[in-house]
């Protein structure tokens, strides 16, 4: 029975350094959206920045007083977690977000906010934690970035237009 199916097109679907995807914040009035590169290794700027941040953290840990007992290790505080999230927001604004899909609206004027790294960072900082976490999980899923550019010629036809149950 399995011989009746050909799923070879799946392995041909690729994410390239130029591939982008669009994430829509559907719970926010005006449904702003961000056109992004993925937060994965293929995005070399992202990968290099994350590696640099990790190296800084390792150096800071080595410079700190060594921990002797497991009981001396404390879980991060909320403020420490928020500081780490803010570093991540800066990296995302700088290395992943390329443009607005649908620009967010200014809270006082109701006009579209011009695109800039600072505006993206302000939007990311304004998000409620569950919305921010959903966005970052989306950025880290390469399948969100395959799009039409990553589908080889003929593969779309192989996928078909209807579900297997139709």
Beta strands, then each sheet from edge to edge (+ up, - down):
strand 1: 21-24
strand 2: 33-36
strand 3: 97-100
sheet 1: 1+ 2- 3+
end
